[in-house]
Amino acid sequence: MAGKSYCDLGCGTYHPYGISTIFYLNGAVSTVGLDVEDADEIRAAEALYDLLIDCIAYPEKWCWEANMNRAEFVERARSFNLNALQNGQLRAGIGDLPLKHVVTDIHDPVIAKESIDIMSSRAVLEHFLDFGVAVDRLFALMRPGGVAYHHIDLADHRAYWRNSSYHRWSFLAENDDWSDNLTNRLRASEIRPYFEKTGFNVLKYEIIRKTMPKGFEQYLKGRFRSMSKDDLEALTVFCILVKP
Ligand SMILES: C[S@@+](CC[C@H](N)C(=O)[O-])C[C@H]1O[C@@H](n2cnc3c(N)ncnc32)[C@H](O)[C@@H]1O
């Protein structure tokens, strides 16, 4: 990790520096959290304060890099302005440390090409509505030799807030031209070719499946009607991509 730059893609509004901070404490030279939404500053500052205190109190829990010694790890954690963070002041808490938060749309990001060595995301890629363009942009941001880890949530997100009306496959019963303007509805078998076409080497492509509700297959519409059961039941993808 030493000397590497890290990017938390789609870092969210509540804890946009969280994962970046763990990478920084473990030796990353710089980090950037990217999101189309701005941070909830007070909540983000308090969350970061809690995380740093935990890192200082229990470095054995958070210091993962074999070459990082605990004393330097704790020193890095103490180099944040903890007082400012505790008082909800995010920018003052980060000060001059090399951790950035950039509000940008990944379809047209405002950060330098080939600037990232390590990237990760959780529950973000399913939101990229023009997936081909977004994957091209991700490829351009990575430095050659860079590694990306993405967790992709393939579920119908309406099931998270209206689960009495929708389940995780409901949107497969909507027509091909339907959109919630939130998720791209791509299935596991459709996503991987985008990575390969762009030039990534796919090192790992793990698919988690769950059983669809009984009898739901008769309601499938459009292209989903001709998909295999294996593909339809895929709900989560964990993948590791390398830019050659
Ligand atoms: C489900 S949230 C996940 C947040 C965070 N990764 C987590 O695990 O808590 C998805 C995030 O992706 C961001 N996002 C969606 N579309 C984006 C885009 N086109 N460019 C950048 N970020 C985007 C959203 O603003 C949101 O913060």
The ligand as a Tripos MOL2 file, in Angstrom:
@<TRIPOS>MOLECULE
LIG
   27    29     1     0     0
SMALL
NO_CHARGES

@<TRIPOS>ATOM
      1 C1        -25.9690    2.9080   -2.4110 C.3       1 LIG1
      2 S1        -24.8980    4.2900   -2.2720 S.3       1 LIG1
      3 C2        -23.4210    3.5160   -1.6080 C.3       1 LIG1
      4 C3        -22.5860    4.4580   -0.8090 C.3       1 LIG1
      5 C4        -21.3510    3.8390   -0.1530 C.3       1 LIG1
      6 N1        -20.4830    3.2310   -1.1340 N.3       1 LIG1
      7 C5        -21.7630    2.8230    0.8900 C.2       1 LIG1
      8 O1        -21.4350    1.6500    0.7420 O.co2     1 LIG1
      9 O2        -22.4000    3.2310    1.8800 O.co2     1 LIG1
     10 C6        -24.4460    4.6390   -3.9580 C.3       1 LIG1
     11 C7        -23.5980    5.8880   -4.0920 C.3       1 LIG1
     12 O3        -23.1890    6.0240   -5.4640 O.3       1 LIG1
     13 C8        -23.2470    7.3950   -5.8090 C.3       1 LIG1
     14 N2        -23.3950    7.5330   -7.2610 N.ar      1 LIG1
     15 C9        -24.4570    7.1280   -8.0090 C.ar      1 LIG1
     16 N3        -24.2780    7.4690   -9.2900 N.ar      1 LIG1
     17 C10       -23.0770    8.0950   -9.3750 C.ar      1 LIG1
     18 C11       -22.3670    8.6840  -10.4420 C.ar      1 LIG1
     19 N4        -22.8490    8.7110  -11.6830 N.pl3     1 LIG1
     20 N5        -21.1520    9.2230  -10.1800 N.ar      1 LIG1
     21 C12       -20.6570    9.2210   -8.9100 C.ar      1 LIG1
     22 N6        -21.3070    8.6810   -7.8580 N.ar      1 LIG1
     23 C13       -22.5120    8.1340   -8.0770 C.ar      1 LIG1
     24 C14       -24.4820    7.8810   -5.0480 C.3       1 LIG1
     25 O4        -24.5120    9.2910   -4.9070 O.3       1 LIG1
     26 C15       -24.3700    7.1450   -3.7310 C.3       1 LIG1
     27 O5        -23.6560    7.8850   -2.7600 O.3       1 LIG1
@<TRIPOS>BOND
     1     1     2 1
     2     2     3 1
     3     2    10 1
     4     3     4 1
     5     4     5 1
     6     5     6 1
     7     5     7 1
     8     7     8 2
     9     7     9 1
    10    10    11 1
    11    11    12 1
    12    11    26 1
    13    12    13 1
    14    13    14 1
    15    13    24 1
    16    14    15 ar
    17    14    23 ar
    18    15    16 ar
    19    16    17 ar
    20    17    18 ar
    21    17    23 ar
    22    18    19 1
    23    18    20 ar
    24    20    21 ar
    25    21    22 ar
    26    22    23 ar
    27    24    25 1
    28    24    26 1
    29    26    27 1
@<TRIPOS>SUBSTRUCTURE
     1 LIG1         1 GROUP 0 **** ****
